[in-house]
Amino acid sequence: MPFRAPVGMSLYAAAGGRKYLNAAERRRFIEAARLARPDVRLFCLVLGWSGARISEVLALTPAAVDVESGVATLRTLKRRKPGIMRQVPLPSDVLKELDSVFDLTGAQRDPERAQQRIWNWSRTTAWRYVKAVMLSADVVGTSAMPKGLRHSFGVNAFQSNVPQHLVQRWLGHASLRTTAIYADVVGPEERAFAERMWRA
């Protein structure tokens, strides 16, 4: 029996607007991020490819990024029990650029630098940078916020047939029931079934 999302949890606003970026908006956001200055570009790319919360990416240190293994270790910040960590895979080109721009390898050799945050911004500043990239990508409405990227990550993972337990782990959910909300979005396969029905 499939897991169902808890009552009251939804990827849609009261008026019906999406809280997640669709596939085209997500692509435009990634393309727009690639045109931003390096620190903003990398923050947006890590946010978009990790499904992390904005505060979780801001908390990243050089010690938490393993370029060779291809993962970032995020501190899950919204769980009742503190100190819960999760590893999330990131694209190799993003990891290599992170290392190049922020000298992660060099920082990891220095115990003090290894524990310093990669982005020394406030949450408000980070939010403003992400919103500016969204605007340049023509992403507007309810989904045009950092949380929209997190929701988009979950939707994209389900539509790419990533197993539900991996999506749960990558997003840092305590329960599969929370992760289940991302299965409720119409994906390419479901649309293909509908198109066959329209032709009948």
N, C-alpha and C positions, 0 to 999 in steps of 0.2 A: 504494500500500500504506500503511495507516495506521501511524502511529508507535506503538510499544508502550513502556510505562513500563519503566524498568530493573528488573531482578529485585531483590526485597527492598523496593521502594518500594510503599507501600500507604496507602490512606485508611482502613484498618481496623486496629484493635488485634488482638493475638493471639487474644483471646476473641471477636472478631467485632464489637465495638463500633465505631461510627463515630468518626472523628477530625475530622469536619466537622459544622457545624450544618446541619440540613436547612432547607428553605424556610420552614417555620413557625417554627422556632427563630430563624432569621435575622431574620424580621419582628418577633418578640417582642423580640429583642435591640435592634433599631433603635428600637422603641417605648419600651423601658425606658431606653435611652440618652437619648432626648429628654426624659425626666423628671429626669435627673440635673442637677447644677449645671453651669453653662456650660462650664468648662474640661474637666470629665470628659466631658460630653456630646459636645463637639467632638472630643476625643481618640478616643472610642469610634466616632464616626461616620466620622472619617477612617480609622481602622483598618479598620472594616467595609467602607467603600466603595472603599478603595484596594488591598486585598489585601496591604498591606505588613506587614513584620515589625514587632514592637513597637519595636525599637531604631531602625528606619528612620523611624518616625513621630516618635519622641522626638528624632531628629536634625534634624527640619524647622526651618527658619528662615523669617522673613518673606520673605527674598529668594527662597526656593524655591517660593513660592506665587504663581501668576499668576491673580488673581481674574478679570481680563478675558478671558483665554484659557481659563479653566476647568480649569487643570491644576496639579498639584503635582509638583515635581521631587524625586525621591527618590534618595538615594545608596544604591546596592545594596551591602549590607554583607556578603553571604555568598559573594561571588565571590573567587577567588584574586587577581585583578588589582584593585588598589584604584582608586578614583576613577571607577567606572562609575556613570553617572547614567541615570535613566529617568523619563519623564513619564507620569503617570497622571491621567486625567480624574476630576474629582470633581463631585458634584451642585452646581448653582449656589447652592441655598439654604444648603448647608454652607459653601461658599466665602464667601458674603456674611456669614454669621454669624461665621465665622473673622475676617473683616476687621473686623466690628463689635466683637467681644469683645476681640480682640488688637490692634486698630488696625494691621493689616498695612500698609495704604497709607501711614500716617504713618511706620511703622518703616522702610519701604523707602526713604524720603527721607533717612534718617540712616544713613550707612555702618556705624556701630558697631551700632546696634539691628537693622539688616537681617540681621546675621550671628549674632545671639543666638538661642538655641533658643526656640521658641514655648512648649513645656512644659518647665519646669526641674525635672523629676522624675527620680528614679532609676528604673531598669528595674523594680525590685521594687515601688515605689509605683504605677507605671503598671499593672503586672500585677494588683496588688490592686484597683485601681479597676475594671479590666475584669472581674475575677472577681465583684465586687460587683454590677455591672450584669447579668452573666450570671445570678447567683443571683436577682436581682429579676425577671428574664425567665423564670425557671424552666427555665433551660438547665443540665442536670447531666450527669455522666458524662464519658467520655473527651473529648468534643468541647468541654467547657466550659472552654476556655482560649484565650488570644489566637491561638495557632496554628490553632485550630478556625475562627476567622474567616477566616484566610488560605485555608485549604482550602475553606471555604464560598464564598469569592469565586471561586475557580477552578471549582468545581462549578457555581455560578450562572452564570458566564460561558459555560461550555460549553452549559448547558441553555437559555441565551438566544441560542444560535447565534452567539456572538462568534467570529470566525475564530481558529484556534489560534495563529497567529503573533502576534496582538494579545495574547492571554492570556499567551503566553510573555513578551512584552515588558513587559506591565503587572506581572507577577509577578517579573520580573528573572531568569528562568531562562536559563542558558547553553545549554541544549539543549531541543529540542522533545520529546525522549524523557521528560524530567522532567515537562513540562506534560501529557503524555499520560495521566498517572494520573487526571486530572479527567474524562476521557472515559469512564471505566469505571463511573461511577455511573448507576444507572437513573434516567432522566429522564421527564418527562411523556409524550413521544412514545412511548417504549418501553413505558411502563405502558399507554398507549392501545392499542398492539398486543396486549399481553397480555390486556386486557379484551375485545377483539374475539375473541381465541382462546377465552376462558372462555365467551363467549356462543354459540360455534359448537357 
